[in-house]
Amino acid sequence: MHFFHLSHIDLDGYGCQLVSNEFYKNKASQIFFYNANYGKEVLARLEQIFRDIRKNKVESHILISDLNLTLNECEELKKEILELNLNGYQVSYELLDHHKSGQECANKFEWYVLDTKRCATKIVYETLLERFGIDESVRVWLEPMVEMINSIDLWNEEGFAFEFGKVAMRLIVECKEVNRFMFDDEDRAYKLALLRESSRFLGDERGHILLDNAILEMKKCYLKGSLLSDTLDNLVSRFQNELLGQKADKCSLYCGKYRGFLSYGIGNISVLANLFLKTHADFDFFLDVSARGNVSLRANGNCDVSAIAKKYFNGGGHPNASGGKIEDFKESFIYEDIKDSVEQVFKDC
């Protein structure tokens, strides 16, 4: 069985995936995680899930958590899964949420489970615990994390480990070292690893203070350094440079004879782009597109990106650092869509 889990992008959302991973890692042959904020990204991620399911006719289960779908989104989900099942797929699904604004959907759809008295992480945990059970070795650290997230997400100041929850909530909010859109799986793995590591402080009376003090070292260690080995910025640049290198073929595109690397939504690319170009001599330029269609270009002497910016993006700048904007840019949450639009710009001009 393949397990597909779409969740929100806050502490409660990632907490749901921390939980589901422990229950499904030995039950599903493959686990696929997705995250979305509200708005257009929800349907974009659902469409991504449907595309991934269509790749293999394997029994699949979809879990959506900590997201209050609209009636239209629920209807679309129901329709798409019905179509998949009519075409020979075996897809089951459920939504576990706690937002009161989902009451209308919960009244209409039997698979929409709503409980406003528990956070989504606790709903997911208790649902899967009743369904599957769990080893005591996992329960001993996971259950306190669930109770902590429940306290902070419902803002119960008298609840279990509320002060710890405030630190954990900030940990996720400020966890931006790995770009979510460019490195979706890696960003999620980073956040889940930090949450898992946080659990070791939870049993201590001063756990919230210990966690607060440990966050920098936890991040540096995950990014292949140590507390005193280097600055966080340098470790992040090297870590992301390695990730970019792994995506070299997928993210490669051409502007005439020049080979470029296309990134999406990274921003402030000077340090990372120059490091990438120095360590990947087979690339001539680096191009980053923002969510609004703004373009940043960097080169390392192999080509004049000011000419590229002027010709294709109505911009300009310096030979090694320029910028512009894609006309009539359509925002997307899927990298492949962005690449298609940039390649079309190069093709049309």
KEFI-426753 format. One line per 5 residues: number of its first residue (from 0); their letters; for each residue x, y, z of N, C-alpha, C, O. Coordinates in steps of 0.1 Angstrom, whole numbers, m for minus. Example, Ala and Ser with C-alpha at 12.3 -4.5 7.8 and 13.67 -1.06 7.14 Angstrom:
0> as> 132,m57,78,123,m45,78,132,m33,78,142,m33,85  128,m22,71,137,m11,71,129,0,79,134,11,80
This chain:
0> mhffh> 8,m12,0,0,0,0,9,13,0,19,13,7  4,23,m7,11,36,m7,2,45,2,m10,45,1  9,53,10,3,62,19,6,76,15,18,80,14  m4,84,13,m3,98,9,m9,107,20,m20,106,24  0,116,25,m5,125,36,m2,139,33,9,144,32
5> lshid> m13,147,32,m13,161,30,m16,168,43,m27,165,50  m8,178,48,m10,184,60,m7,199,59,m1,204,49  m10,206,70,m7,221,70,8,223,73,15,214,74  12,236,73,26,240,74,30,246,87,40,253,88  22,244,97,25,249,111,29,237,120,30,225,115
10> ldgyg> 32,239,132,36,229,142,26,217,142,30,206,142  13,221,142,3,210,143,3,202,130,1,190,130  4,209,119,5,202,106,16,192,105,14,181,100  28,197,108,40,188,108,39,177,119,44,166,118  33,181,130,31,171,141,23,159,136,25,148,140
15> cqlvs> 12,162,128,4,151,122,13,142,114,11,129,114  23,147,106,31,138,98,42,131,107,46,120,103  46,138,117,55,131,127,48,118,132,54,108,134  35,120,135,27,109,140,25,98,130,28,86,132  20,102,118,16,92,108,28,84,103,27,73,99
20> nefyk> 40,91,103,52,84,99,55,72,108,59,61,103  53,74,121,56,63,130,46,51,129,50,40,131  34,54,125,24,44,123,25,36,110,22,24,109  29,44,99,28,38,86,42,33,81,42,27,70  53,37,87,66,33,82,68,18,80,76,14,72
25> nkasq> 61,10,88,62,m4,87,49,m10,80,48,m23,79  40,m2,77,27,m7,71,26,m4,56,19,m11,49  31,7,52,30,12,38,43,9,31,54,10,37  42,4,18,54,2,11,61,15,7,73,15,5  53,26,6,59,39,3,50,49,10,38,49,10
30> iffyn> 57,59,16,50,71,22,53,83,14,65,86,11  43,91,11,45,103,4,39,115,12,27,114,15  47,124,15,42,136,23,41,148,15,49,150,5  31,156,18,28,169,11,24,179,21,18,175,31  27,192,19,22,202,28,16,214,20,21,217,9
35> anygk> 7,220,26,0,232,19,m4,242,29,m8,239,40  m4,254,25,m10,265,32,m24,266,26,m28,259,16  m33,274,32,m46,275,26,m46,283,13,m36,289,9  m57,282,6,m58,289,m7,m55,280,m19,m58,268,m18  m49,285,m29,m47,277,m41,m38,265,m39,m39,256,m47
40> evlar> m30,266,m29,m20,255,m28,m27,242,m24,m21,231,m27  m38,242,m17,m45,230,m14,m48,222,m26,m45,210,m26  m55,228,m35,m59,220,m48,m47,216,m56,m47,206,m62  m37,225,m56,m24,222,m63,m18,209,m57,m13,201,m65  m17,208,m44,m12,196,m38,m20,184,m40,m15,173,m41
45> leqif> m34,186,m39,m42,174,m42,m40,169,m56,m40,157,m58  m39,178,m66,m37,174,m80,m23,167,m81,m22,158,m88  m13,171,m73,0,165,m73,m2,151,m67,4,141,m73  m10,149,m57,m12,135,m52,m19,127,m62,m15,115,m64  m29,132,m69,m36,124,m79,m26,120,m90,m27,108,m95
50> rdirk> m18,129,m95,m8,125,m105,2,114,m100,5,105,m107  6,115,m87,15,105,m82,8,92,m81,14,81,m83  m5,92,m77,m12,79,m76,m14,72,m90,m13,60,m91  m16,80,m100,m18,75,m113,m5,68,m119,m6,61,m129  6,70,m113,19,65,m118,19,49,m116,26,42,m123
55> nkves> 12,45,m105,12,30,m102,m2,26,m97,m8,33,m89  m7,15,m103,m20,11,m98,m18,2,m85,m19,m10,m86  m14,9,m75,m12,3,m62,m23,8,m52,m27,19,m53  m27,m1,m43,m37,3,m33,m31,15,m26,m20,15,m21  m39,26,m24,m35,38,m19,m45,43,m8,m57,42,m9
60> hilis> m39,50,2,m47,57,12,m43,71,13,m31,74,14  m52,81,13,m49,95,14,m54,100,27,m66,98,31  m45,106,35,m49,113,47,m47,128,46,m36,132,42  m57,135,49,m56,150,49,m58,155,63,m67,151,70  m49,163,69,m50,167,83,m47,181,85,m39,188,77
65> dlnlt> m53,187,95,m51,201,99,m54,211,87,m48,222,87  m62,207,78,m66,216,67,m81,216,66,m88,206,65  m87,228,67,m101,229,66,m105,231,51,m104,243,46  m109,221,44,m112,222,30,m125,229,28,m134,228,37  m127,236,17,m139,242,13,m149,232,7,m144,220,4
70> lnece> m161,235,6,m171,226,m1,m166,222,m15,m167,211,m19  m162,232,m22,m157,230,m36,m145,220,m36,m144,211,m44  m136,222,m26,m124,214,m26,m128,199,m22,m122,190,m27  m138,198,m13,m143,185,m9,m149,178,m21,m147,166,m24  m157,185,m29,m164,180,m40,m154,175,m51,m155,165,m57
75> elkke> m143,183,m53,m133,180,m62,m125,167,m58,m122,159,m66  m122,167,m45,m115,155,m40,m124,142,m42,m119,132,m46  m137,143,m38,m146,132,m40,m147,127,m55,m146,115,m58  m148,137,m64,m149,134,m78,m137,127,m83,m138,118,m91  m125,133,m80,m112,127,m85,m110,113,m80,m105,105,m88
80> ileln> m113,110,m68,m111,97,m62,m121,87,m68,m117,76,m71  m133,92,m70,m143,83,m77,m138,79,m91,m139,68,m95  m133,89,m98,m128,86,m112,m116,77,m111,m115,68,m120  m107,78,m102,m96,69,m100,m101,55,m98,m96,45,m104  m110,53,m89,m115,40,m85,m123,34,m97,m123,21,m98
85> lngyq> m130,42,m105,m137,37,m116,m128,32,m127,m131,24,m136  m115,37,m127,m105,33,m137,m96,23,m131,m84,21,m137  m100,15,m121,m92,4,m117,m82,6,m105,m75,m3,m101  m82,19,m100,m73,21,m88,m81,18,m76,m93,17,m76  m73,16,m65,m80,13,m52,m75,24,m42,m65,23,m36
90> vsyel> m83,34,m41,m80,46,m33,m90,48,m22,m102,50,m25  m85,49,m10,m94,52,2,m89,66,7,m77,70,4  m97,73,15,m93,86,19,m101,90,32,m111,85,34  m95,99,39,m101,105,51,m95,118,54,m83,121,50  m102,127,61,m98,140,65,m100,141,80,m111,139,85
95> ldhhk> m89,144,87,m90,146,102,m86,160,105,m75,164,103  m96,168,111,m93,182,113,m100,187,126,m109,180,132  m97,199,130,m103,204,142,m108,219,141,m111,225,151  m108,224,129,m112,238,127,m127,239,125,m133,232,117  m133,247,134,m148,248,134,m154,252,121,m165,249,118
100> sgqec> m146,260,113,m151,264,100,m153,253,90,m159,255,80  m149,241,94,m152,229,85,m165,222,88,m167,211,83  m173,227,97,m185,220,102,m194,217,90,m200,206,90  m196,226,81,m205,224,70,m201,212,61,m209,203,57  m187,211,59,m182,199,52,m183,187,60,m186,176,54
105> ankfe> m181,187,73,m182,175,81,m196,170,81,m198,158,82  m206,179,81,m220,175,80,m224,168,67,m233,160,67  m217,171,57,m220,166,43,m213,154,39,m218,145,32  m200,152,44,m192,141,40,m188,132,51,m183,137,61  m190,119,50,m188,110,61,m173,108,63,m169,104,74
110> wyvld> m165,111,53,m150,109,55,m143,121,61,m131,121,64  m151,132,63,m146,144,69,m148,144,84,m159,147,89  m138,141,92,m139,139,106,m135,152,113,m124,157,111  m144,158,121,m141,171,127,m143,170,142,m153,165,147  m133,174,150,m133,174,164,m126,187,169,m114,188,169
115> tkrca> m134,197,174,m128,210,177,m121,210,191,m115,220,195  m123,199,198,m117,198,212,m103,193,212,m97,193,223  m98,188,201,m84,183,200,m77,189,189,m84,192,179  m64,191,190,m57,195,178,m56,184,168,m59,173,171  m52,188,156,m52,177,145,m42,166,148,m44,155,145
120> tkivy> m30,170,154,m20,160,157,m26,149,167,m24,137,165  m34,154,177,m39,145,186,m50,136,180,m52,124,183  m58,142,171,m68,134,164,m62,123,156,m66,112,156  m51,127,148,m44,117,140,m38,106,149,m40,94,146  m32,110,160,m25,101,168,m36,91,174,m34,79,174
125> etlle> m46,96,180,m56,87,186,m64,79,176,m68,67,179  m66,84,164,m73,76,154,m64,64,150,m69,53,149  m51,67,147,m42,57,142,m38,47,153,m36,35,151  m38,52,166,m35,43,177,m46,33,179,m43,21,181  m58,37,178,m70,28,179,m70,18,167,m74,7,169
130> rfgid> m65,23,156,m66,15,143,m55,5,143,m57,m7,139  m43,9,147,m31,0,145,m24,m4,158,m17,m14,158  m25,4,169,m16,2,180,m2,7,177,1,10,166  6,7,187,20,12,185,29,6,196,25,3,207  42,4,192,52,m1,202,54,9,213,53,21,212
135> esvrv> 56,3,225,58,11,237,70,20,235,70,31,241  80,16,228,92,23,226,90,36,218,97,46,220  79,36,210,76,48,203,66,56,211,67,69,211  57,50,217,46,57,225,53,66,236,48,77,239  64,61,242,70,68,253,75,82,250,75,91,258
140> wlepm> 79,84,237,83,98,233,73,105,225,72,117,225  65,97,217,56,104,208,44,109,215,39,120,212  38,102,225,26,107,231,28,120,239,19,129,238  39,122,246,41,135,252,42,146,241,38,158,244  48,144,230,49,154,219,35,157,214,32,169,212
145> vemin> 26,147,213,13,150,209,5,158,219,m2,168,215  7,155,232,0,163,242,6,178,243,m2,187,245  19,179,241,25,192,240,19,201,229,15,212,231  18,195,217,13,202,205,m2,205,208,m7,216,204  m9,196,214,m23,199,217,m25,211,226,m34,219,224
150> sidlw> m16,212,236,m17,224,245,m15,237,238,m22,246,240  m4,237,230,0,250,224,m10,253,212,m13,265,210  m14,243,205,m23,246,193,m37,251,198,m43,260,191  m42,246,209,m54,250,214,m52,262,224,m62,267,230  m40,266,226,m36,277,235,m42,275,249,m48,284,255
155> neegf> m39,263,254,m43,260,268,m31,262,277,m22,253,278  m30,274,283,m19,278,291,m17,269,303,m6,268,309  m27,262,307,m26,252,319,m23,238,314,m22,229,322  m22,236,301,m20,223,295,m6,218,296,3,225,301  m4,205,292,9,199,294,19,206,285,17,208,273
160> afefg> 30,210,291,42,215,284,39,227,275,44,228,264  30,236,280,26,247,272,38,256,268,40,260,257  47,259,278,59,267,275,68,260,265,74,267,257  70,247,266,77,240,256,71,242,242,78,243,232  58,241,242,51,243,229,53,256,223,54,257,210
165> kvamr> 55,267,231,58,280,225,71,280,218,73,286,207  81,273,224,94,272,217,93,263,205,99,266,194  86,252,206,85,243,194,77,250,183,81,248,171  67,258,186,60,265,176,69,275,168,69,276,156  78,282,176,87,291,170,98,284,162,102,288,151
170> livec> 101,272,166,111,264,159,106,261,145,114,262,135  94,258,143,88,255,130,86,268,122,90,268,110  81,278,128,79,291,121,92,296,116,92,302,104  103,295,123,115,301,119,124,291,112,136,294,109  119,280,109,127,269,103,127,271,87,120,265,80
175> kevnr> 135,281,83,135,285,69,148,283,62,151,288,51  157,275,68,170,273,62,170,265,49,178,267,40  160,256,47,159,248,35,146,253,28,135,252,35  147,257,16,135,263,9,124,253,7,127,242,1  112,256,11,101,246,10,96,243,m4,93,231,m7
180> fmfdd> 97,252,m13,92,250,m27,103,243,m35,100,235,m43  115,247,m33,126,241,m41,130,227,m36,133,218,m43  130,226,m23,134,213,m16,123,208,m7,125,207,5  112,205,m13,100,201,m5,103,189,4,100,191,16  107,178,m1,110,167,8,121,169,18,120,165,30
185> edray> 131,176,14,143,179,23,139,189,34,143,187,45  131,198,30,126,208,41,118,201,51,119,204,63  109,193,47,100,185,56,108,176,65,106,175,77  118,169,59,126,160,66,134,167,77,136,162,88  138,179,74,146,188,83,137,191,95,141,190,106
190> klall> 125,196,92,116,200,103,112,188,112,111,189,124  109,177,105,105,165,113,116,160,122,114,155,133  129,161,116,140,157,124,142,166,136,146,161,147  140,179,134,142,188,146,131,185,156,134,186,168  119,182,152,108,179,161,112,166,169,110,166,181
195> ressr> 116,156,162,120,144,168,131,146,178,131,140,189  141,154,175,152,157,184,147,165,196,153,163,207  137,173,194,132,181,205,126,173,216,126,177,227  121,161,212,114,153,222,123,149,234,118,146,244  136,149,232,145,144,243,145,154,254,150,151,265
200> flgde> 141,167,252,141,177,262,127,177,270,126,184,280  117,171,264,103,173,269,101,168,283,92,174,290  108,158,287,106,153,301,112,161,312,110,158,324  121,170,308,128,178,318,119,190,323,112,196,315  120,193,336,113,205,341,116,218,334,108,227,332
205> rghil> 129,219,330,133,231,323,135,228,308,143,235,301  127,219,303,128,215,289,127,226,279,134,226,269  118,235,282,116,246,272,128,255,271,131,260,260  135,257,282,147,265,282,159,257,275,166,262,267  160,244,278,170,236,272,168,235,257,178,236,249
210> ldnai> 155,234,253,153,233,238,156,247,232,163,247,221  152,257,238,155,271,233,170,273,231,175,278,221  178,268,241,193,269,240,199,260,229,209,262,224  192,249,227,198,238,218,194,240,203,200,233,195  185,249,200,180,249,186,191,252,176,192,245,166
215> lemkk> 200,261,179,211,264,170,220,252,167,223,249,156  224,246,178,232,234,176,225,223,169,231,216,161  212,221,172,204,210,165,204,213,150,206,204,142  202,226,146,202,229,132,216,227,126,217,221,115  226,231,132,240,230,127,243,215,125,250,212,115
220> cylkg> 240,207,135,243,193,134,236,186,122,242,178,115  223,190,120,216,184,109,222,188,96,222,181,86  227,201,95,232,206,83,247,202,81,254,209,74  251,191,88,264,185,86,276,194,92,287,194,87  273,201,103,283,208,110,282,205,125,276,195,129
225> sllsd> 287,215,133,286,214,147,285,228,152,286,238,145  283,230,165,281,243,171,292,253,168,289,264,165  304,248,168,316,257,166,323,255,153,333,260,150  317,247,144,324,244,131,323,255,121,333,257,113  312,262,121,310,273,111,297,281,114,290,277,123
230> tldnl> 295,292,107,283,299,109,271,291,103,273,283,94  259,294,108,247,287,102,245,291,88,242,282,80  248,303,84,246,307,70,255,299,61,251,295,50  268,297,65,277,290,56,273,275,55,274,269,45  269,269,66,264,255,66,252,254,57,251,244,50
235> vsrfq> 243,263,58,231,263,50,234,264,35,229,256,27  244,273,32,248,274,18,254,261,12,250,257,1  262,255,20,269,243,15,258,231,14,259,223,5  250,231,24,239,220,24,230,222,12,227,212,5  226,234,10,217,237,m2,224,235,m15,218,230,m25
240> nellg> 237,238,m15,245,236,m27,245,221,m31,245,217,m43  247,213,m21,247,198,m23,233,194,m29,232,186,m38  222,199,m23,209,196,m28,207,200,m42,201,193,m50  212,212,m46,211,217,m59,218,208,m69,214,205,m80  230,204,m64,238,195,m73,231,182,m76,232,176,m87
245> qkadk> 223,177,m66,215,165,m68,204,167,m78,199,157,m84  200,179,m80,189,182,m89,194,189,m102,186,194,m110  207,187,m105,213,194,m116,206,190,m130,203,199,m138  203,178,m132,197,174,m145,183,179,m145,178,184,m155  175,177,m134,161,181,m134,159,196,m136,150,200,m142
250> cslyc> 168,203,m131,167,218,m130,175,225,m141,176,237,m141  181,218,m150,189,223,m161,180,229,m172,170,222,m176  184,240,m178,177,246,m189,187,254,m197,198,257,m192  183,257,m210,193,263,m219,187,276,m224,175,277,m227  196,286,m225,193,299,m231,203,300,m242,214,305,m240
255> gkyrg> 199,296,m254,209,295,m265,219,285,m262,215,273,m259  232,288,m263,242,279,m260,246,278,m245,254,269,m241  240,286,m237,243,287,m223,234,278,m215,222,278,m216  241,270,m206,233,262,m197,231,268,m183,240,274,m177  218,268,m179,215,275,m166,209,265,m157,203,255,m160
260> flsyg> 209,269,m144,202,262,m133,190,270,m129,192,282,m126  178,265,m129,166,272,m126,161,268,m112,159,256,m109  160,278,m103,155,275,m89,142,284,m88,140,293,m96  134,280,m78,121,287,m76,119,291,m62,119,282,m53  118,304,m59,114,308,m46,125,309,m36,122,310,m24
265> ignis> 138,307,m40,148,307,m30,151,321,m24,151,323,m12  152,331,m33,154,345,m29,168,347,m23,175,338,m19  173,360,m24,186,363,m18,197,353,m23,204,347,m15  198,351,m36,206,340,m41,221,342,m43,228,333,m46  226,355,m40,240,358,m44,250,348,m38,258,342,m46
270> vlanl> 249,345,m25,259,336,m19,257,322,m25,267,315,m29  245,317,m25,242,303,m29,245,301,m44,252,292,m48  241,311,m52,243,310,m67,257,310,m71,262,302,m79  265,319,m64,279,320,m67,287,307,m63,296,302,m69  283,301,m51,289,289,m47,285,278,m56,294,270,m60
275> flkth> 273,277,m61,269,267,m70,277,268,m83,282,258,m88  278,280,m89,285,281,m101,300,278,m100,306,273,m109  306,281,m89,320,278,m86,322,263,m85,332,257,m90  312,256,m80,314,241,m78,307,233,m89,309,221,m89  301,239,m98,295,232,m110,298,240,m122,290,247,m128
280> adfdf> 310,237,m127,316,245,m138,308,243,m151,310,250,m161  300,232,m152,293,229,m164,280,238,m166,273,237,m175  278,247,m156,267,256,m157,272,270,m159,282,274,m153  265,278,m168,269,291,m171,262,302,m163,268,313,m161  250,299,m159,243,309,m151,233,303,m142,230,291,m143
285> fldvs> 228,311,m132,219,306,m122,207,316,m123,208,328,m122  195,310,m123,183,318,m125,173,314,m114,169,302,m113  168,324,m106,158,321,m96,146,329,m99,146,341,m102  134,323,m98,121,330,m100,114,330,m87,112,320,m80  108,342,m84,100,344,m72,86,340,m74,82,338,m86
290> argnv> 78,340,m64,64,336,m65,56,347,m73,45,344,m78  62,358,m74,55,369,m82,61,370,m96,57,379,m104  70,362,m100,75,362,m113,88,371,m115,92,373,m126  93,376,m104,105,383,m105,117,374,m107,117,363,m101  127,378,m115,138,369,m119,151,375,m114,154,387,m115
295> slran> 159,367,m108,173,370,m104,182,361,m111,181,349,m112  192,367,m117,202,360,m125,216,362,m120,220,374,m116  224,352,m119,238,353,m115,247,345,m125,242,334,m130  259,350,m127,269,342,m136,282,343,m129,284,351,m120  292,336,m135,305,336,m129,315,338,m140,326,333,m140
300> gncdv> 312,347,m150,321,350,m160,319,343,m173,325,346,m183  310,333,m173,309,325,m186,299,331,m196,299,328,m208  290,339,m191,280,346,m199,276,359,m193,278,362,m181  270,368,m201,265,381,m197,250,380,m193,242,380,m202  247,379,m180,233,377,m177,225,390,m178,213,390,m178
305> saiak> 232,402,m179,225,414,m181,218,414,m195,208,419,m197  225,408,m205,219,406,m218,207,397,m218,197,399,m225  208,386,m210,197,377,m209,185,384,m202,174,382,m207  188,391,m192,177,398,m184,171,409,m193,158,410,m193  178,416,m201,173,426,m210,164,420,m221,153,424,m224
310> kyfng> 169,409,m227,162,403,m239,150,395,m235,140,396,m242  150,388,m224,139,379,m221,130,383,m209,119,379,m209  135,392,m201,128,396,m189,126,411,m187,123,415,m176  128,418,m197,126,433,m196,134,439,m184,129,448,m178  146,434,m182,154,439,m171,168,442,m175,170,446,m186
315> gghpn> 177,441,m166,191,444,m168,199,443,m156,195,438,m146  211,449,m156,220,449,m144,234,448,m148,239,455,m158  241,439,m141,255,437,m144,258,424,m151,249,415,m151  269,422,m157,272,410,m164,271,397,m156,267,387,m161  274,398,m143,273,387,m134,262,387,m124,259,378,m117
320> asggk> 254,398,m124,242,399,m115,232,408,m121,234,420,m122  220,402,m125,210,410,m131,196,405,m127,195,395,m119  186,412,m131,172,409,m127,162,413,m137,165,421,m146  150,408,m136,139,412,m145,126,406,m140,125,403,m128  117,405,m149,104,399,m145,97,392,m157,99,396,m168
325> iedfk> 91,381,m154,84,373,m164,70,380,m166,62,381,m157  67,384,m179,54,390,m182,43,379,m181,45,368,m184  32,384,m175,20,375,m174,23,362,m167,18,351,m170  31,363,m156,35,351,m149,23,346,m141,16,353,m135  22,332,m141,12,326,m133,18,318,m122,26,309,m124
330> esfiy> 14,322,m110,20,316,m98,16,301,m98,5,297,m101  26,293,m93,23,279,m92,31,274,m80,41,280,m75  26,262,m74,33,256,m63,41,244,m67,47,237,m59  41,241,m80,47,230,m86,59,234,m94,58,242,m104  71,229,m91,83,233,m98,82,231,m113,87,240,m121
335> edikd> 77,220,m118,77,217,m132,69,228,m140,72,231,m151  59,233,m133,51,244,m140,60,256,m142,59,263,m153  68,260,m133,77,271,m134,87,269,m145,90,278,m153  92,257,m145,103,254,m155,97,255,m169,103,261,m178  85,250,m171,78,251,m184,76,265,m188,78,268,m200
340> sveqv> 72,274,m179,70,288,m183,83,295,m186,83,303,m196  94,292,m179,107,299,m183,112,293,m196,117,301,m204  111,280,m198,115,275,m211,107,281,m223,112,282,m234  94,283,m220,86,289,m230,91,304,m233,90,308,m245  95,311,m223,100,324,m225,113,324,m234,114,332,m244
345> fkdc> 122,315,m231,134,314,m239,131,309,m254,138,313,m263  120,301,m255,116,296,m268,110,307,m277,112,307,m289  102,315,m270,94,325,m278,102,337,m283,99,342,m293  112,340,m275,120,353,m279,130,350,m290,137,359,m294
